[in-house]
Amino acid sequence: MNVEKSEQIKHAGQQGKEPTTDRQSLCQFFCNLYQELNMKSLLFILLIICILAQARQDDRYTTARNNMVQSQIVARGISDPGTLRAMRQVPRHLFVPASYVSEAYSDRPLPIGYNQTISQPVIVAHMTELARPAKGKKALEIGTGSGYQAAVLAEIVDSVYTIEIVPELARESEARLRMLGYRNIVVRYGDGYKGWPEHAPFDIIVVTAAADHIPEPLKEQLAEGGRLIMPVGNPATVQQLIVLTKRKGKITEQRLETVRFVPLKRLK
Ligand code: SAH
Protein backbone atom coordinates (compact mmCIF):
# COMPACT_ATOMS: atom_id res chain seq x y z
CA MET A 1 0.00 0.00 0.00
CA ASN A 2 1.43 3.37 -0.92
CA VAL A 3 1.51 6.29 1.45
CA GLU A 4 -1.20 8.18 -0.43
CA LYS A 5 -3.66 5.29 -0.13
CA SER A 6 -3.03 4.76 3.55
CA GLU A 7 -3.56 8.49 4.16
CA GLN A 8 -6.87 8.24 2.30
CA ILE A 9 -7.98 5.35 4.45
CA LYS A 10 -6.98 7.14 7.64
CA HIS A 11 -8.79 10.18 6.47
CA ALA A 12 -11.90 8.22 5.61
CA GLY A 13 -11.77 6.58 9.08
CA GLN A 14 -11.56 9.94 10.78
CA GLN A 15 -14.38 11.33 8.70
CA GLY A 16 -16.69 8.46 9.70
CA LYS A 17 -15.75 8.65 13.37
CA GLU A 18 -18.38 11.18 14.52
CA PRO A 19 -21.52 9.55 12.96
CA THR A 20 -20.44 6.11 14.20
CA THR A 21 -20.18 7.38 17.82
CA ASP A 22 -23.61 9.02 17.60
CA ARG A 23 -25.16 5.82 16.36
CA GLN A 24 -23.39 3.83 19.06
CA SER A 25 -24.52 6.11 21.86
CA LEU A 26 -28.09 6.15 20.53
CA CYS A 27 -28.00 2.39 20.42
CA GLN A 28 -26.53 2.34 23.94
CA PHE A 29 -29.27 4.71 25.09
CA PHE A 30 -32.02 2.44 23.75
CA CYS A 31 -30.28 -0.63 25.14
CA ASN A 32 -30.14 1.00 28.58
CA LEU A 33 -33.74 2.15 28.31
CA TYR A 34 -34.81 -1.35 27.32
CA GLN A 35 -32.85 -2.86 30.20
CA GLU A 36 -34.19 -0.31 32.63
CA LEU A 37 -37.75 -0.86 31.44
CA ASN A 38 -37.17 -4.56 31.67
CA MET A 39 -35.84 -4.14 35.18
CA LYS A 40 -38.80 -1.95 36.10
CA SER A 41 -41.28 -4.39 34.59
CA LEU A 42 -39.55 -7.21 36.41
CA LEU A 43 -39.76 -5.33 39.70
CA PHE A 44 -43.38 -4.46 38.98
CA ILE A 45 -44.23 -8.10 38.28
CA LEU A 46 -42.40 -9.14 41.46
CA LEU A 47 -44.36 -6.54 43.43
CA ILE A 48 -47.66 -7.86 42.03
CA ILE A 49 -46.62 -11.43 42.91
CA CYS A 50 -45.78 -10.32 46.46
CA ILE A 51 -49.11 -8.50 46.84
CA LEU A 52 -51.03 -11.50 45.53
CA ALA A 53 -49.08 -13.88 47.79
CA GLN A 54 -49.74 -11.60 50.78
CA ALA A 55 -53.45 -11.38 49.90
CA ARG A 56 -53.62 -15.15 49.66
CA GLN A 57 -51.84 -15.50 53.00
CA ASP A 58 -54.20 -12.91 54.58
CA ASP A 59 -57.11 -14.83 53.12
CA ARG A 60 -55.81 -18.01 54.73
CA TYR A 61 -55.60 -16.31 58.13
CA THR A 62 -59.05 -14.76 57.73
CA THR A 63 -60.46 -18.20 56.98
CA ALA A 64 -58.60 -19.67 59.96
CA ARG A 65 -59.97 -16.90 62.18
CA ASN A 66 -63.55 -17.37 60.99
CA ASN A 67 -63.23 -21.11 61.59
CA MET A 68 -61.82 -20.47 65.06
CA VAL A 69 -64.75 -18.22 65.95
CA GLN A 70 -67.29 -20.69 64.62
CA SER A 71 -65.89 -23.95 65.96
CA GLN A 72 -64.31 -22.83 69.26
CA ILE A 73 -66.33 -19.80 70.32
CA VAL A 74 -69.85 -19.75 68.84
CA ALA A 75 -70.04 -23.52 69.30
CA ARG A 76 -69.42 -23.04 73.05
CA GLY A 77 -72.26 -20.58 73.45
CA ILE A 78 -70.61 -17.17 73.13
CA SER A 79 -73.02 -14.93 71.27
CA ASP A 80 -72.26 -11.25 71.96
CA PRO A 81 -72.05 -9.75 68.43
CA GLY A 82 -69.36 -7.19 69.37
CA THR A 83 -67.17 -9.89 70.91
CA LEU A 84 -67.56 -12.18 67.91
CA ARG A 85 -66.82 -9.34 65.49
CA ALA A 86 -63.68 -8.40 67.45
CA MET A 87 -62.48 -12.01 67.57
CA ARG A 88 -62.93 -12.21 63.78
CA GLN A 89 -61.07 -8.95 63.34
CA VAL A 90 -57.91 -9.17 65.46
CA PRO A 91 -55.02 -10.94 63.65
CA ARG A 92 -54.07 -13.36 66.44
CA HIS A 93 -51.19 -14.77 64.35
CA LEU A 94 -49.41 -11.43 64.77
CA PHE A 95 -49.56 -11.70 68.57
CA VAL A 96 -47.71 -15.03 68.91
CA PRO A 97 -43.99 -15.75 68.46
CA ALA A 98 -42.94 -16.61 64.87
CA SER A 99 -42.44 -20.28 65.81
CA TYR A 100 -46.14 -20.57 66.84
CA VAL A 101 -47.76 -18.73 63.92
CA SER A 102 -49.09 -21.97 62.43
CA GLU A 103 -50.87 -22.69 65.75
CA ALA A 104 -52.16 -19.18 66.33
CA TYR A 105 -55.79 -20.20 65.65
CA SER A 106 -55.72 -23.52 67.48
CA ASP A 107 -57.85 -24.19 70.54
CA ARG A 108 -55.17 -23.66 73.18
CA PRO A 109 -53.04 -21.13 75.02
CA LEU A 110 -49.56 -20.53 73.56
CA PRO A 111 -46.23 -19.47 75.08
CA ILE A 112 -45.24 -15.84 74.48
CA GLY A 113 -41.85 -15.98 76.22
CA TYR A 114 -40.79 -14.92 79.74
CA ASN A 115 -42.79 -17.90 81.11
CA GLN A 116 -46.08 -16.26 80.11
CA THR A 117 -48.88 -17.33 77.79
CA ILE A 118 -51.50 -15.87 75.47
CA SER A 119 -54.85 -17.30 76.62
CA GLN A 120 -56.87 -19.82 74.63
CA PRO A 121 -59.14 -17.94 72.15
CA VAL A 122 -62.36 -19.07 73.86
CA ILE A 123 -61.15 -17.72 77.24
CA VAL A 124 -60.40 -14.32 75.68
CA ALA A 125 -63.84 -14.29 74.06
CA HIS A 126 -65.53 -15.43 77.29
CA MET A 127 -63.85 -12.75 79.43
CA THR A 128 -64.62 -10.12 76.79
CA GLU A 129 -68.31 -11.08 76.67
CA LEU A 130 -68.53 -11.13 80.49
CA ALA A 131 -67.12 -7.58 80.58
CA ARG A 132 -70.11 -6.37 78.45
CA PRO A 133 -67.95 -4.14 76.24
CA ALA A 134 -69.62 -1.33 74.30
CA LYS A 135 -68.80 1.91 72.55
CA GLY A 136 -68.23 4.76 75.01
CA LYS A 137 -66.70 2.51 77.70
CA LYS A 138 -63.23 2.69 79.22
CA ALA A 139 -61.36 -0.51 80.10
CA LEU A 140 -58.41 -1.45 82.26
CA GLU A 141 -56.52 -4.69 81.71
CA ILE A 142 -53.99 -6.09 84.16
CA GLY A 143 -51.50 -8.40 82.38
CA THR A 144 -50.93 -7.08 78.84
CA GLY A 145 -48.87 -10.13 77.81
CA SER A 146 -48.95 -10.18 74.01
CA GLY A 147 -51.51 -7.36 73.83
CA TYR A 148 -54.13 -9.65 72.26
CA GLN A 149 -56.87 -9.26 74.90
CA ALA A 150 -56.28 -5.49 74.89
CA ALA A 151 -56.71 -5.43 71.08
CA VAL A 152 -59.94 -7.45 71.27
CA LEU A 153 -61.37 -5.01 73.83
CA ALA A 154 -60.10 -2.01 71.84
CA GLU A 155 -62.11 -3.17 68.82
CA ILE A 156 -65.27 -2.49 70.84
CA VAL A 157 -64.71 0.05 73.63
CA ASP A 158 -63.42 3.63 73.38
CA SER A 159 -60.16 3.23 75.27
CA VAL A 160 -58.07 0.49 76.87
CA TYR A 161 -55.41 1.03 79.52
CA THR A 162 -53.23 -2.02 80.04
CA ILE A 163 -50.43 -2.74 82.53
CA GLU A 164 -47.68 -5.36 82.20
CA ILE A 165 -45.12 -6.30 84.84
CA VAL A 166 -42.52 -7.83 82.47
CA PRO A 167 -40.78 -4.80 80.91
CA GLU A 168 -39.83 -6.63 77.69
CA LEU A 169 -43.44 -7.75 77.14
CA ALA A 170 -44.72 -4.24 77.82
CA ARG A 171 -42.27 -2.83 75.25
CA GLU A 172 -42.97 -5.51 72.62
CA SER A 173 -46.74 -5.24 72.98
CA GLU A 174 -46.70 -1.48 72.82
CA ALA A 175 -44.71 -1.64 69.56
CA ARG A 176 -46.99 -4.38 68.15
CA LEU A 177 -50.19 -2.50 68.97
CA ARG A 178 -48.79 0.70 67.50
CA MET A 179 -47.73 -1.14 64.34
CA LEU A 180 -51.26 -2.57 64.04
CA GLY A 181 -52.75 0.90 64.36
CA TYR A 182 -54.48 0.61 67.77
CA ARG A 183 -54.52 4.27 68.77
CA ASN A 184 -56.96 3.72 71.66
CA ILE A 185 -54.69 1.46 73.75
CA VAL A 186 -52.20 2.76 76.28
CA VAL A 187 -49.62 0.25 77.54
CA ARG A 188 -47.69 0.79 80.76
CA TYR A 189 -44.97 -1.21 82.46
CA GLY A 190 -45.65 -1.72 86.16
CA ASP A 191 -47.46 -3.66 88.89
CA GLY A 192 -51.14 -3.74 87.99
CA TYR A 193 -52.15 -4.67 91.54
CA LYS A 194 -52.58 -0.97 92.27
CA GLY A 195 -54.54 -0.31 89.09
CA TRP A 196 -54.17 3.00 87.25
CA PRO A 197 -55.73 5.65 89.53
CA GLU A 198 -54.94 8.55 87.14
CA HIS A 199 -57.40 7.14 84.59
CA ALA A 200 -59.99 5.65 86.97
CA PRO A 201 -62.86 4.95 87.18
CA PHE A 202 -63.11 2.13 84.64
CA ASP A 203 -66.30 0.62 83.23
CA ILE A 204 -64.43 -2.63 82.67
CA ILE A 205 -61.50 -4.19 84.53
CA VAL A 206 -60.11 -7.45 83.17
CA VAL A 207 -57.34 -9.19 85.11
CA THR A 208 -55.62 -11.88 83.06
CA ALA A 209 -53.39 -13.24 85.85
CA ALA A 210 -54.50 -15.17 88.94
CA ALA A 211 -54.39 -14.26 92.63
CA ASP A 212 -56.00 -15.58 95.82
CA HIS A 213 -57.98 -12.35 96.23
CA ILE A 214 -59.17 -9.37 94.20
CA PRO A 215 -56.90 -6.36 94.75
CA GLU A 216 -58.73 -3.69 96.77
CA PRO A 217 -57.48 -0.79 94.55
CA LEU A 218 -59.12 -2.44 91.53
CA LYS A 219 -62.48 -2.64 93.29
CA GLU A 220 -62.15 1.04 94.16
CA GLN A 221 -61.32 1.97 90.56
CA LEU A 222 -64.42 0.25 89.19
CA ALA A 223 -66.99 2.75 87.85
CA GLU A 224 -70.65 2.76 88.84
CA GLY A 225 -72.27 -0.02 86.82
CA GLY A 226 -68.78 -1.36 86.02
CA ARG A 227 -67.72 -5.01 85.79
CA LEU A 228 -64.48 -6.64 86.91
CA ILE A 229 -63.45 -10.08 85.62
CA MET A 230 -60.65 -11.99 87.31
CA PRO A 231 -59.44 -15.57 87.98
CA VAL A 232 -59.35 -15.99 91.78
CA GLY A 233 -58.06 -19.02 93.69
CA ASN A 234 -54.76 -20.84 94.01
CA PRO A 235 -52.41 -19.08 91.55
CA ALA A 236 -50.26 -22.23 91.33
CA THR A 237 -53.08 -24.57 90.34
CA VAL A 238 -56.62 -23.63 89.30
CA GLN A 239 -58.92 -20.71 89.96
CA GLN A 240 -62.52 -19.68 89.56
CA LEU A 241 -63.54 -16.95 87.16
CA ILE A 242 -65.13 -14.15 89.22
CA VAL A 243 -67.33 -11.30 87.98
CA LEU A 244 -67.75 -8.28 90.27
CA THR A 245 -70.45 -5.72 89.53
CA LYS A 246 -70.67 -2.31 91.22
CA ARG A 247 -74.20 -0.91 91.67
CA LYS A 248 -74.88 2.18 93.77
CA GLY A 249 -71.41 1.74 95.24
CA LYS A 250 -72.21 -1.83 96.33
CA ILE A 251 -70.24 -4.75 94.92
CA THR A 252 -71.83 -8.09 94.07
CA GLU A 253 -69.90 -11.20 93.17
CA GLN A 254 -70.67 -13.97 90.70
CA ARG A 255 -68.56 -17.16 90.64
CA LEU A 256 -68.22 -18.97 87.35
CA GLU A 257 -66.23 -21.93 86.00
CA THR A 258 -62.76 -23.19 86.84
CA VAL A 259 -59.89 -21.70 84.84
CA ARG A 260 -56.10 -21.84 84.86
CA PHE A 261 -54.09 -18.61 84.59
CA VAL A 262 -50.47 -17.64 85.30
CA PRO A 263 -49.98 -15.99 88.73
CA LEU A 264 -50.35 -12.27 89.35
CA LYS A 265 -46.88 -11.19 90.44
CA ARG A 266 -45.93 -8.27 92.67
CA LEU A 267 -43.14 -5.74 92.25
CA LYS A 268 -41.05 -5.59 95.42
N1 SAH B 1 -53.71 -10.89 78.39
C1 SAH B 1 -52.52 -11.45 77.83
C2 SAH B 1 -52.09 -12.75 78.44
C3 SAH B 1 -51.97 -12.70 79.90
S1 SAH B 1 -50.71 -13.71 80.60
C4 SAH B 1 -52.65 -11.63 76.32
O1 SAH B 1 -53.72 -11.34 75.75
O2 SAH B 1 -51.68 -12.05 75.72
C5 SAH B 1 -50.61 -12.82 82.12
C6 SAH B 1 -49.73 -11.59 82.04
O3 SAH B 1 -49.85 -10.91 83.27
C7 SAH B 1 -48.26 -11.91 81.86
O4 SAH B 1 -47.74 -11.24 80.78
C8 SAH B 1 -47.65 -11.44 83.18
O5 SAH B 1 -46.33 -10.96 83.04
C9 SAH B 1 -48.61 -10.35 83.58
N2 SAH B 1 -48.61 -10.00 85.02
C10 SAH B 1 -48.46 -10.80 86.08
N3 SAH B 1 -48.55 -10.09 87.22
C11 SAH B 1 -48.79 -8.80 86.86
C12 SAH B 1 -48.97 -7.60 87.58
N4 SAH B 1 -48.93 -7.55 88.92
N5 SAH B 1 -49.19 -6.47 86.89
C13 SAH B 1 -49.21 -6.46 85.54
N6 SAH B 1 -49.03 -7.58 84.80
C14 SAH B 1 -48.82 -8.74 85.45
Residues whose N, C-alpha, C, O or C-beta is under 5 A from the ligand:
A	BS01	SAH	Q116 T117 I118 S119 I142 G143 T144 G145 S146 G147 Y148 Q149 I163 E164 I165 V166 G190 D191 G192 Y193 T208 A209 V262 P263 L264 K265 R266
